[in-house]
Amino acid sequence: MKKILLYLLLSTVLFLPALNGQSKKQRNVAATDKASVSARKIAVAYTDGLKAYYTGNTNEALKVFNGILLDNPKHDASHYMLARIDADKKDYRSAISHLQAASKIDKKNVWYKVDMAQYYQEIGEYATAIKLWEQVCKEKKNEYYLMNLAGCYYEMHRYDKMIQVYDRVEEILGYQGELTQYKVQVYLAMDKVKEAAGEYDKLIKQYPNNAEYYIKAATIYATNDMLDKAMPYFSKAAELDPSNAELLANLFSYWFYQKDQPQTTHFMTLAFQSPKVSWADKRSMVSQYLATFNNAQATEQAQKVLEGELKNSRDNAEAFAFLAGIYLAEKKMKMSADTFEQAFKLDPSLLADFFKPYLSAVENLNEWTRLIPFADDLLELYPQNANVYILLGGAYIEAKDYDKAITLLTKAMTFAYEKEELYNICKALSDAYHQKGDLDKASEYDQKAHRYKFQ
């Protein structure tokens, strides 16, 4: 009996620790299962929240993400999504608050810093944004983040820091024309002309046969009244690419603003000879040239370059119109009218800008039938202009097409309000009917004209 009792006692002692260990294990498994179930529940809810957000159901998304944070205040992704929702409403301070909470939970997540930096930029707290962008740029070598950093320095007028940031961008991307232009503008904002031109000096060392970089450097010096420094660059560019459009335009502009007519003439002539210079640039040059140097020599030079242009481009309607204006100024009326007509045949829309000078040439020649080929275009352009109808009516009388003249002059009556206009129309109608042989109608309109004259 004693042996049995001893056996039972030993068995109990040995069994209890094993039983106790098994109970702890079961409790740990139960706790793990519970945590796993909670994590799965949050994951499902978070997916539902994302779906609501991206389908435009913002209220439902807010409800879901806030609910997740009630269950798990350390769910950084829900803080992040709440920040996104606030930012969409431009409530950047609330968005920043959520991102700060998310960043404390997951200190290694750079994306939280990126969005915070952007939101601080939005509310104009550039110093704080700079600190965040600097942290981001240390972690991620990315030109986009660096350009945002440069933007913050710009807002704080820290141009020296901007240059340093642009240098860092260049380390990533290499030479970028747009970035060089930014650096040049920043240097010029600091009145550092030499440093601005120096950006192109760097490129000249790398690409010594590229005329563009010499032109850019020269232009910086020339526009800052440092012609002695500009001219060597211009000269080198002219050696490399003498017909370069930008070079010629810059030299024309420089001497034009210096009001140096011989030099301006020289570079305008070269520009017109260059196939690389567009007609739009040539037109601008000759317009400025004639407006500023309003003398016989300027008119003669403008005529030469336009005549030269038309030898190479016979379909350039505007060049014909400009040349016709010069002939008009020189009182070469027939040449002016002929040249205007060539322009209008190529491009009838030019009548809108050049009809008055053309009419001046026609009037001087007293050749009104010249208007007839452009009658339809003129009536389309000036559908209710009594004077145009009167002019065309007179042209058709001169051409002995009295019916057409009468139709146009009768129409003119509906648009005329001034007594002088009405008098002129009635006299023209009287003349048309008289030429046609309808003396009664001629007399009727003669009497009407008499009444308008003495009313």
C-alpha positions in Angstrom: 0.0 0.0 0.0 2.9 2.3 0.9 4.5 1.5 -2.4 1.3 2.5 -4.3 1.0 5.7 -2.4 4.6 6.6 -3.1 4.2 5.9 -6.8 1.1 8.1 -7.0 2.9 10.9 -5.2 5.9 10.7 -7.5 3.7 10.6 -10.6 1.8 13.7 -9.5 5.0 15.6 -8.8 6.5 14.7 -12.1 3.2 15.3 -14.1 2.3 18.7 -12.7 5.2 20.6 -14.3 4.4 19.1 -17.6 0.8 20.0 -17.2 1.7 23.5 -16.1 4.0 23.9 -19.2 1.3 22.7 -21.5 -1.2 25.2 -20.1 1.3 28.1 -20.7 1.9 27.0 -24.2 -1.9 26.8 -24.9 -2.3 30.4 -23.5 0.6 31.7 -25.7 -1.0 30.0 -28.8 -4.3 31.5 -27.9 -2.8 35.0 -27.5 -1.0 34.6 -30.9 -4.2 33.5 -32.5 -6.0 36.5 -31.1 -3.3 38.9 -32.4 -3.3 37.2 -35.8 -7.1 37.5 -36.0 -6.9 41.2 -35.0 -4.2 41.8 -37.6 -6.2 40.1 -40.3 -9.3 42.1 -39.3 -7.3 45.4 -39.6 -5.8 44.3 -42.9 -9.2 43.7 -44.3 -10.6 46.9 -42.9 -7.6 48.9 -44.3 -8.2 47.4 -47.8 -11.9 48.5 -47.5 -10.7 51.9 -46.5 -8.4 52.2 -49.5 -11.2 51.0 -51.8 -13.5 53.7 -50.4 -10.9 56.4 -50.7 -10.0 55.6 -54.3 -13.6 55.4 -55.4 -14.3 58.8 -54.0 -16.3 57.7 -50.9 -14.2 59.9 -48.5 -16.7 59.7 -45.6 -16.6 55.9 -45.5 -12.8 56.0 -45.8 -12.5 58.4 -42.8 -14.8 56.1 -40.8 -12.7 53.0 -41.6 -9.2 54.5 -40.9 -10.4 56.2 -37.7 -11.9 52.9 -36.6 -8.6 51.1 -37.2 -6.8 53.6 -35.0 -9.3 53.0 -32.2 -8.3 49.3 -32.4 -4.6 50.0 -33.0 -3.4 53.5 -32.4 0.0 52.5 -33.8 -1.3 51.7 -37.3 0.9 54.2 -39.2 -0.6 53.4 -42.6 -4.1 54.7 -41.4 -2.5 57.9 -40.1 -0.9 58.3 -43.6 -4.2 57.8 -45.4 -6.0 60.3 -43.1 -3.2 62.7 -44.0 -3.9 62.2 -47.6 -7.6 62.9 -47.1 -6.8 66.1 -45.2 -4.4 67.2 -47.9 -7.1 66.7 -50.5 -9.2 69.2 -48.6 -6.1 71.5 -48.3 -6.1 71.1 -44.6 -2.4 70.7 -44.6 -1.8 71.3 -40.8 -4.1 68.4 -39.9 -2.3 66.3 -42.6 1.0 67.2 -41.1 -0.2 66.1 -37.6 -1.2 62.7 -38.9 2.1 62.3 -40.7 4.1 63.2 -37.6 2.2 60.5 -35.7 2.9 58.0 -38.6 6.6 59.0 -38.6 7.0 58.4 -34.9 5.6 54.9 -35.3 7.7 54.1 -38.4 10.8 56.3 -38.1 12.4 54.7 -41.2 9.6 55.5 -43.6 10.9 58.2 -45.9 7.6 58.7 -47.7 6.1 60.3 -44.6 8.9 62.9 -44.6 8.4 63.5 -48.3 4.7 64.4 -47.9 5.3 66.4 -44.7 7.9 68.5 -46.6 5.5 69.1 -49.4 2.7 70.2 -47.0 5.1 72.5 -45.1 5.9 74.0 -48.5 2.2 74.5 -49.2 1.7 76.5 -46.0 4.8 78.6 -46.5 6.9 77.2 -43.7 9.9 76.8 -45.8 12.5 76.5 -43.1 10.8 73.4 -41.7 10.3 72.0 -45.3 14.0 72.5 -45.9 15.0 70.4 -42.9 12.7 67.6 -44.1 13.9 67.8 -47.7 17.5 67.7 -46.6 16.8 64.5 -44.5 15.0 63.0 -47.5 17.8 63.9 -49.9 20.4 62.2 -47.6 18.3 59.0 -47.7 17.4 59.1 -51.3 19.5 60.7 -54.1 16.6 62.0 -56.2 16.5 65.1 -58.5 12.8 65.6 -57.8 13.4 66.1 -54.1 16.4 68.3 -54.7 14.4 70.6 -57.0 11.8 70.9 -54.3 14.6 71.8 -51.9 15.9 74.4 -54.3 12.3 75.8 -54.5 12.2 76.3 -50.8 15.6 78.1 -50.8 14.2 80.3 -53.6 11.3 81.3 -51.5 13.7 82.3 -48.7 15.9 84.2 -51.1 18.8 81.8 -50.3 20.2 81.9 -53.9 23.6 80.7 -52.8 22.0 77.6 -51.4 20.0 77.1 -54.6 23.1 77.0 -56.6 24.6 74.3 -54.3 21.4 72.3 -54.7 21.5 72.6 -58.5 25.1 71.4 -58.4 23.9 68.3 -56.6 21.2 67.8 -59.2 23.9 68.0 -61.9 25.9 65.3 -60.2 22.9 63.0 -60.7 21.7 64.0 -64.2 24.9 65.5 -65.8 24.5 68.5 -68.0 20.9 69.7 -68.5 20.3 72.8 -70.6 17.2 73.8 -68.5 19.1 73.4 -65.3 22.0 75.6 -66.6 19.5 78.3 -67.5 18.1 78.1 -63.9 21.6 78.6 -62.5 22.3 81.5 -64.9 19.1 83.2 -63.8 20.0 82.7 -60.1 23.4 84.2 -60.6 22.0 87.1 -62.5 19.5 87.7 -59.6 22.6 88.0 -57.4 24.2 90.4 -59.9 26.9 87.8 -60.5 27.3 88.3 -64.3 30.7 86.6 -64.5 29.5 83.5 -62.7 26.4 83.4 -64.9 28.5 83.4 -68.1 30.8 81.0 -66.4 28.2 78.3 -66.5 28.6 78.4 -70.3 32.4 78.6 -70.0 32.2 75.2 -68.3 30.3 73.8 -71.3 32.6 75.5 -73.8 35.5 73.6 -72.2 33.6 70.4 -72.8 32.2 71.3 -76.2 34.6 73.9 -77.8 32.9 73.7 -81.2 29.4 74.4 -80.2 28.5 77.9 -81.2 25.4 78.0 -79.0 27.4 78.2 -75.8 29.5 81.1 -77.0 26.3 82.9 -78.0 24.7 82.3 -74.6 27.7 83.6 -72.8 28.0 86.6 -75.1 24.4 87.5 -74.7 24.7 87.6 -70.9 27.6 90.0 -71.2 26.0 92.1 -73.9 22.7 92.5 -72.1 24.6 93.7 -69.0 26.5 96.4 -70.9 29.8 94.5 -71.0 30.3 94.5 -74.8 34.1 94.2 -74.4 33.6 90.8 -72.8 30.8 89.8 -75.2 32.5 90.4 -78.5 35.1 87.7 -78.3 32.4 85.1 -77.7 30.3 86.5 -80.6 33.3 86.5 -82.8 34.1 82.8 -82.0 30.4 81.9 -82.6 30.6 83.7 -86.0 33.6 81.6 -86.9 31.9 78.4 -86.0 28.4 79.1 -87.4 28.2 82.5 -89.3 24.6 82.0 -90.3 23.3 81.0 -86.9 19.9 82.5 -86.3 20.3 83.2 -82.6 23.7 84.8 -83.2 22.4 87.2 -85.9 19.2 88.0 -83.9 21.3 88.9 -80.8 23.7 91.0 -82.7 20.9 92.8 -84.5 19.1 93.4 -81.2 22.3 94.7 -79.5 23.1 97.2 -82.1 19.5 98.2 -82.6 19.2 99.1 -78.9 22.4 101.0 -79.3 20.7 102.9 -82.1 23.7 102.2 -84.4 22.1 102.2 -87.8 25.1 100.9 -89.9 25.7 97.9 -87.6 22.0 97.2 -87.3 21.7 97.3 -91.1 24.7 95.0 -91.4 23.3 92.3 -89.1 19.8 92.6 -90.5 21.2 92.0 -94.0 23.1 89.0 -92.8 20.0 87.7 -91.1 17.9 88.0 -94.3 20.7 86.1 -96.1 20.7 83.3 -93.6 18.4 80.3 -94.4 18.4 79.5 -90.7 16.5 82.7 -89.7 12.8 82.3 -89.8 10.5 84.8 -91.7 8.9 85.7 -88.3 12.2 86.9 -87.0 13.0 88.7 -90.2 9.6 90.4 -90.2 10.2 91.6 -86.7 13.6 92.9 -87.5 12.5 94.9 -90.6 9.5 96.3 -88.7 11.6 97.5 -85.8 14.3 98.8 -88.2 11.9 100.9 -90.2 10.0 102.2 -87.2 13.3 103.4 -85.5 15.5 104.5 -88.4 12.8 106.5 -90.2 15.0 107.9 -93.0 15.6 107.4 -96.7 18.7 105.2 -96.1 16.7 102.8 -93.9 13.9 102.6 -96.5 16.4 101.8 -99.2 18.0 99.0 -97.1 14.7 97.5 -96.1 13.7 97.4 -99.8 16.9 95.6 -100.7 16.5 92.9 -98.0 12.8 92.3 -98.8 13.5 92.1 -102.6 16.3 89.6 -101.8 13.9 87.6 -99.6 11.3 87.4 -102.5 13.9 86.1 -104.9 14.2 83.0 -102.7 10.6 82.8 -101.5 8.0 83.9 -104.2 5.1 82.6 -102.1 5.8 84.8 -99.1 2.7 87.0 -99.0 3.7 89.1 -96.0 7.1 89.9 -97.6 5.2 91.3 -100.7 2.9 93.3 -98.4 5.9 94.8 -96.5 7.7 95.6 -99.7 4.5 97.2 -101.1 4.4 99.5 -98.0 8.0 100.6 -98.7 7.2 101.4 -102.4 4.2 103.4 -101.1 6.5 105.4 -98.8 8.8 106.0 -101.7 5.7 107.2 -103.7 6.1 104.4 -106.3 2.4 104.1 -106.5 2.1 101.6 -109.4 4.8 99.3 -107.9 3.1 99.6 -104.5 -0.4 98.7 -105.9 1.0 95.8 -108.0 2.9 94.4 -105.1 0.0 94.7 -102.7 -2.1 92.8 -105.2 0.4 90.0 -105.4 0.3 89.7 -101.6 -3.6 89.6 -101.5 -3.7 87.0 -104.2 -1.4 84.8 -102.2 -3.2 85.5 -98.9 -6.5 87.4 -99.0 -6.5 87.7 -95.2 -3.8 90.3 -95.5 -6.5 92.7 -96.7 -7.4 93.2 -93.0 -4.0 94.8 -92.2 -3.0 96.3 -95.5 -6.2 97.5 -97.2 -5.8 101.1 -96.2 -2.3 101.6 -97.6 -3.3 99.7 -100.7 -6.3 102.0 -101.1 -4.0 105.0 -100.8 -2.0 103.7 -103.8 -5.2 103.0 -105.8 -6.5 106.5 -105.0 -3.3 108.1 -106.1 -3.4 106.1 -109.4 -7.2 106.7 -109.7 -7.6 103.1 -110.9 -10.6 101.9 -108.9 -11.2 98.9 -111.1 -8.2 97.3 -109.3 -10.6 96.7 -106.4 -12.9 94.4 -108.3 -10.8 91.1 -108.1 -10.9 91.5 -104.3 -14.6 92.5 -104.0 -15.8 89.2 -102.5 -13.0 89.2 -99.9 -13.6 92.8 -99.0 -17.3 92.2 -98.5 -16.6 89.2 -96.4 -14.1 91.2 -94.3 -16.3 94.3 -94.0 -19.9 93.0 -94.4 -21.6 96.2 -93.0 -19.1 98.9 -94.0 -20.9 101.5 -96.1 -17.6 102.9 -97.4 -16.5 99.6 -98.8 -19.8 99.2 -100.7 -19.4 102.8 -102.0 -15.8 102.1 -103.2 -16.8 98.9 -104.9 -19.9 100.5 -106.4 -17.6 103.2 -107.9 -15.2 100.6 -109.2 -18.0 98.8 -111.0 -19.3 102.1 -112.5 -15.8 102.6 -113.9 -15.9 99.1 -115.3 -19.3 99.9 -116.9 -21.0 97.1 -114.9 -23.9 99.4 -113.8 -26.2 96.7 -112.5 -23.6 95.4 -110.1 -22.7 99.0 -109.1 -26.4 99.7 -108.4 -26.8 96.6 -106.3 -23.8 97.4 -104.1 -24.7 101.1 -103.8 -28.3 100.3 -102.8 -27.0 97.9 -100.1 -24.7 100.7 -98.9 -27.8 102.8 -98.1 -28.8 100.3 -95.4 -25.4 100.7 -93.6 -25.0 104.5 -94.0 -26.0 107.0 -91.2 -23.9 110.1 -91.9 -25.4 112.6 -94.3 -22.2 112.9 -96.2 -22.1 109.1 -96.8 -25.8 109.2 -97.9 -25.1 112.1 -100.2 -22.1 110.2 -101.8 -24.2 107.1 -102.3 -27.1 109.0 -103.9 -24.7 110.8 -106.3 -23.1 107.5 -107.2 -26.5 105.9 -107.8 -27.6 108.9 -109.9 -24.4 108.5 -112.0 -24.9 104.7 -112.4 -28.5 105.1 -113.5 -27.6 107.9 -115.8 -24.8 105.8 -117.4 -27.3 103.0 -117.8 -29.8 105.2 -119.5 -32.5 105.3 -116.8 -32.8 109.1 -116.5 -35.8 109.0 -114.2 -34.0 107.0 -111.6 -30.9 109.2 -112.1 -33.0 112.3 -111.5 -34.6 110.7 -108.4 -31.3 110.0 -106.8 -29.9 113.4 -107.8 -32.8 115.0 -105.9 -32.1 112.8 -102.9 -28.5 113.8 -102.9 -29.5 117.4 -103.1 -31.7 117.0 -100.0 -29.0 115.3 -98.0 -26.6 118.1 -98.9 -28.7 120.9 -97.7 -30.4 119.2 -94.7 
